[in-house]
Amino acid sequence: MKSTRTYALVAFLLLTGGISTQSLAQAPAVKETEVAVKSTAPRSVVEETEVEINGITRKGQRILIQLDSKLVEKAWSGYLKDKSGGTVKGPSLLPTPKGQATKGIYTVEKAKIDTITANPMRIMSKVEGTQDGTVVWWTMDMGNAYLSKKETRKEWERGEAMLQQFARQVYKQDVNQQIADAEKVLVNSQSEADRVVRQADEIKNKIAKNQQKKLELEAALVANAQELEQLNRDVETNLKQQEAAKQEVENMRRAVEIVKGKMDKIN
């Protein structure tokens, strides 16, 4: 069930442009989220290039990662710290020409990476955003030699594997974040859908109450009309009663006059 949901999320991200197909082609399978991306594209290529740092040109390894430079730079700093076990010196935050010159540069003194060499090394690296993505470059001063594809073949291959491992790791991190974001959107969308359903139920209840009130009002109108008819009949009856009462009063007045007349005859 989880795997099906995850595949659907990845498809959603692909359709909406959340994940570039080129980035996924370079990223391996993500076990943590059960995302399996099949591709015939080769792994991220590591090239040998020269970069100038602090006025000195050095030969090292370069890899292109098609992700945002801020994400890659933050991940690279953490990766260096984790792998070297040393203190990572990052770029200066001061807005000065000297500070700007260290932009994207990360170094580690006395780094210990046993998978490359048993001796402590000095690592110099640079992370730089380009139109195609983010370039990560690094080199190693091993005391008796610098990293070189020709002269330090074994160390080169191990460093190459580490750069490719980093690329896979950061791609996985990016995909996981996008999946998390998509799941948040899904939760919010579900909440909104539930709200709309509840709103529909409330509207139905209001309609039912309105209809019931209408029936009650119609019944009240019928009763009111019947009451009005009865009142009109009562008015007619009352008028007849008034006429009868007047006639009774007139009769009684005459009777009194007759009795008075008898009294006058006695005197």
BARO-29712 format. One record per residue (C-alpha): residue number from 1; x, y, z. Coordinates in steps of 0.001 Angstrom, whole numbers, plus 500000, padded with zeros to 6 digits. Example, Ala and Ser with C-alpha at 12.3 -4.5 7.8 and 13.67 -1.06 7.14 Angstrom:
% BARO-29712
(rec 1, (512300, 495500, 507800))
(rec 2, (513670, 498940, 507140))
% end
This chain:
% BARO-29712
(rec 1, (500000, 500000, 500000))
(rec 2, (502833, 502365, 500936))
(rec 3, (504696, 501547, 497735))
(rec 4, (501616, 502256, 495608))
(rec 5, (501101, 505603, 497309))
(rec 6, (504739, 506538, 496805))
(rec 7, (504689, 505647, 493109))
(rec 8, (501599, 507828, 492706))
(rec 9, (503366, 510724, 494414))
(rec 10, (506397, 510385, 492181))
(rec 11, (504131, 510319, 489126))
(rec 12, (502431, 513467, 490410))
(rec 13, (505768, 515216, 490846))
(rec 14, (506872, 514204, 487367))
(rec 15, (503664, 515503, 485826))
(rec 16, (503829, 518798, 487702))
(rec 17, (507537, 519327, 487087))
(rec 18, (508470, 518797, 490751))
(rec 19, (511189, 516310, 489766))
(rec 20, (513233, 516589, 486616))
(rec 21, (513489, 513331, 484706))
(rec 22, (517193, 513983, 484237))
(rec 23, (517708, 514252, 487989))
(rec 24, (515836, 511010, 488587))
(rec 25, (517821, 509322, 485845))
(rec 26, (521007, 510090, 487771))
(rec 27, (519578, 509174, 491170))
(rec 28, (519567, 505520, 492384))
(rec 29, (516709, 503625, 493999))
(rec 30, (515578, 505180, 497294))
(rec 31, (515034, 502342, 499748))
(rec 32, (513799, 504572, 502566))
(rec 33, (510726, 505582, 500572))
(rec 34, (510454, 502504, 498344))
(rec 35, (510872, 504605, 495202))
(rec 36, (512223, 502551, 492314))
(rec 37, (513323, 504693, 489373))
(rec 38, (514365, 502660, 486374))
(rec 39, (516729, 504312, 483933))
(rec 40, (519351, 503367, 481412))
(rec 41, (521260, 506634, 481991))
(rec 42, (524824, 506315, 483381))
(rec 43, (525802, 507320, 486883))
(rec 44, (526877, 510913, 487536))
(rec 45, (530151, 511426, 485712))
(rec 46, (533220, 512535, 487672))
(rec 47, (535698, 514574, 485648))
(rec 48, (539233, 515753, 486270))
(rec 49, (539420, 519554, 486225))
(rec 50, (541562, 522370, 487582))
(rec 51, (540129, 525045, 489876))
(rec 52, (541777, 528105, 491367))
(rec 53, (541379, 528520, 495124))
(rec 54, (543123, 531331, 497009))
(rec 55, (545188, 532153, 493948))
(rec 56, (546485, 528613, 493484))
(rec 57, (545294, 526339, 490672))
(rec 58, (544846, 522730, 491710))
(rec 59, (543800, 519579, 489919))
(rec 60, (540848, 517667, 491340))
(rec 61, (537535, 515941, 490731))
(rec 62, (534348, 517574, 489498))
(rec 63, (530751, 516326, 489472))
(rec 64, (527572, 518010, 488238))
(rec 65, (524441, 517640, 490355))
(rec 66, (521239, 518941, 488830))
(rec 67, (519807, 520432, 491994))
(rec 68, (519684, 523846, 493679))
(rec 69, (523086, 525068, 494860))
(rec 70, (521862, 525995, 498362))
(rec 71, (520610, 522471, 498969))
(rec 72, (523793, 520899, 497572))
(rec 73, (526114, 523257, 499466))
(rec 74, (524465, 522542, 502806))
(rec 75, (524533, 518803, 502148))
(rec 76, (528189, 518922, 501040))
(rec 77, (529285, 520644, 504255))
(rec 78, (527563, 517945, 506307))
(rec 79, (528942, 515180, 504100))
(rec 80, (532529, 516406, 504510))
(rec 81, (532160, 516627, 508275))
(rec 82, (530651, 513158, 508482))
(rec 83, (533237, 511480, 506239))
(rec 84, (536383, 513309, 507357))
(rec 85, (535692, 513506, 511065))
(rec 86, (537317, 516941, 511081))
(rec 87, (536234, 520541, 511333))
(rec 88, (534863, 521922, 508085))
(rec 89, (535865, 525512, 507418))
(rec 90, (533182, 527150, 505293))
(rec 91, (532998, 530388, 503336))
(rec 92, (533090, 533748, 505107))
(rec 93, (529747, 535423, 505688))
(rec 94, (531249, 538937, 505588))
(rec 95, (530151, 541034, 502570))
(rec 96, (533737, 542003, 501794))
(rec 97, (535751, 541273, 498626))
(rec 98, (537905, 538876, 500655))
(rec 99, (534832, 537220, 502118))
(rec 100, (533172, 536924, 498694))
(rec 101, (536357, 535300, 497363))
(rec 102, (535713, 532324, 499678))
(rec 103, (532148, 531841, 498445))
(rec 104, (531313, 528145, 498134))
(rec 105, (534766, 527043, 499386))
(rec 106, (534966, 524356, 502079))
(rec 107, (538220, 522992, 503495))
(rec 108, (539157, 520377, 506079))
(rec 109, (542576, 520201, 507735))
(rec 110, (543869, 516777, 508775))
(rec 111, (540897, 514935, 507344))
(rec 112, (540819, 511201, 507968))
(rec 113, (539058, 509151, 505313))
(rec 114, (540263, 505555, 505642))
(rec 115, (538456, 504487, 502480))
(rec 116, (540827, 506718, 500499))
(rec 117, (544082, 506639, 502473))
(rec 118, (545250, 505883, 505990))
(rec 119, (547132, 509194, 506246))
(rec 120, (545549, 512521, 507276))
(rec 121, (544815, 514789, 504298))
(rec 122, (543970, 518383, 503564))
(rec 123, (540729, 518629, 501598))
(rec 124, (539884, 521674, 499503))
(rec 125, (536524, 521889, 497782))
(rec 126, (534206, 524315, 496043))
(rec 127, (530475, 524282, 495415))
(rec 128, (529225, 526507, 492618))
(rec 129, (525822, 526964, 490994))
(rec 130, (525601, 526943, 487190))
(rec 131, (522863, 527052, 484549))
(rec 132, (522911, 523250, 484361))
(rec 133, (522868, 522621, 488106))
(rec 134, (525479, 522646, 490861))
(rec 135, (529140, 521732, 490411))
(rec 136, (530961, 520114, 493332))
(rec 137, (534724, 520087, 493015))
(rec 138, (537332, 518796, 495455))
(rec 139, (540962, 517822, 495722))
(rec 140, (543150, 516216, 498394))
(rec 141, (546644, 517026, 499566))
(rec 142, (547930, 513678, 500829))
(rec 143, (551291, 515063, 501919))
(rec 144, (553367, 513328, 499285))
(rec 145, (550936, 513757, 496372))
(rec 146, (547833, 515582, 495163))
(rec 147, (544752, 513845, 493856))
(rec 148, (545392, 512943, 490209))
(rec 149, (543731, 510529, 487822))
(rec 150, (547097, 509447, 486472))
(rec 151, (549470, 509654, 489451))
(rec 152, (547154, 508537, 492275))
(rec 153, (544878, 506137, 490445))
(rec 154, (543660, 504207, 493492))
(rec 155, (542870, 507341, 495504))
(rec 156, (541229, 508863, 492421))
(rec 157, (538831, 505929, 492032))
(rec 158, (537966, 505988, 495739))
(rec 159, (537375, 509742, 495645))
(rec 160, (535259, 509288, 492525))
(rec 161, (533125, 506713, 494342))
(rec 162, (532673, 509126, 497252))
(rec 163, (531527, 511957, 494978))
(rec 164, (529057, 509639, 493273))
(rec 165, (527866, 508451, 496676))
(rec 166, (527313, 512074, 497684))
(rec 167, (525382, 512748, 494468))
(rec 168, (523133, 509752, 495141))
(rec 169, (522646, 510865, 498728))
(rec 170, (521658, 514415, 497828))
(rec 171, (519339, 513210, 495054))
(rec 172, (517668, 510886, 497539))
(rec 173, (517378, 513729, 500020))
(rec 174, (515754, 515923, 497369))
(rec 175, (513304, 513211, 496280))
(rec 176, (512423, 512407, 499899))
(rec 177, (511744, 516080, 500569))
(rec 178, (509556, 516354, 497490))
(rec 179, (507659, 513238, 498519))
(rec 180, (507196, 514718, 502010))
(rec 181, (505979, 517978, 500468))
(rec 182, (503619, 516090, 498152))
(rec 183, (502258, 514072, 501091))
(rec 184, (501639, 517339, 502979))
(rec 185, (499754, 518633, 499943))
(rec 186, (497831, 515359, 499847))
(rec 187, (496915, 515688, 503530))
(rec 188, (495834, 519306, 503027))
(rec 189, (493880, 518345, 499906))
(rec 190, (492170, 515518, 501787))
(rec 191, (491349, 517899, 504635))
(rec 192, (489862, 520361, 502160))
(rec 193, (487909, 517558, 500466))
(rec 194, (486581, 516442, 503866))
(rec 195, (485649, 520044, 504669))
(rec 196, (483739, 520354, 501386))
(rec 197, (481912, 517085, 502110))
(rec 198, (481016, 518326, 505597))
(rec 199, (479861, 521600, 504074))
(rec 200, (477673, 519669, 501626))
(rec 201, (476128, 517739, 504533))
(rec 202, (475495, 521003, 506380))
(rec 203, (473818, 522470, 503291))
(rec 204, (471640, 519351, 502940))
(rec 205, (470636, 519638, 506600))
(rec 206, (469789, 523316, 506145))
(rec 207, (467708, 522473, 503052))
(rec 208, (465865, 519766, 505004))
(rec 209, (465207, 522204, 507876))
(rec 210, (464093, 524846, 505394))
(rec 211, (461687, 522425, 503737))
(rec 212, (460339, 521386, 507146))
(rec 213, (459881, 525027, 508105))
(rec 214, (458130, 525638, 504783))
(rec 215, (455721, 522773, 505510))
(rec 216, (455100, 524138, 508990))
(rec 217, (454471, 527616, 507581))
(rec 218, (452142, 526224, 504928))
(rec 219, (450275, 524288, 507603))
(rec 220, (450141, 527443, 509732))
(rec 221, (448772, 529401, 506755))
(rec 222, (446056, 526787, 506242))
(rec 223, (445200, 526912, 509937))
(rec 224, (445249, 530702, 509803))
(rec 225, (442873, 530721, 506835))
(rec 226, (440535, 528330, 508614))
(rec 227, (440696, 530467, 511742))
(rec 228, (439906, 533565, 509647))
(rec 229, (436878, 531842, 508137))
(rec 230, (435697, 530868, 511619))
(rec 231, (436225, 534411, 512860))
(rec 232, (434220, 535765, 509941))
(rec 233, (431417, 533324, 510771))
(rec 234, (431669, 534367, 514415))
(rec 235, (431320, 538013, 513328))
(rec 236, (428174, 537190, 511378))
(rec 237, (426787, 535220, 514316))
(rec 238, (427638, 538062, 516679))
(rec 239, (425827, 540560, 514450))
(rec 240, (422728, 538345, 514516))
(rec 241, (423064, 538009, 518273))
(rec 242, (423360, 541780, 518606))
(rec 243, (420201, 542231, 516522))
(rec 244, (418389, 539638, 518609))
(rec 245, (419591, 541323, 521798))
(rec 246, (418349, 544694, 520580))
(rec 247, (414988, 543151, 519775))
(rec 248, (414881, 541555, 523206))
(rec 249, (415635, 544899, 524835))
(rec 250, (412893, 546545, 522797))
(rec 251, (410429, 543840, 523797))
(rec 252, (411344, 544201, 527444))
(rec 253, (410975, 547957, 527237))
(rec 254, (407485, 547492, 525877))
(rec 255, (406679, 544990, 528616))
(rec 256, (407801, 547480, 531247))
(rec 257, (405631, 550158, 529735))
(rec 258, (402655, 547814, 529821))
(rec 259, (403257, 546998, 533506))
(rec 260, (403595, 550691, 534312))
(rec 261, (400301, 551295, 532546))
(rec 262, (398616, 548771, 534824))
(rec 263, (400018, 550595, 537825))
(rec 264, (398548, 553876, 536643))
(rec 265, (395129, 552305, 536298))
(rec 266, (395214, 551118, 539923))
(rec 267, (395686, 554654, 541260))
% end
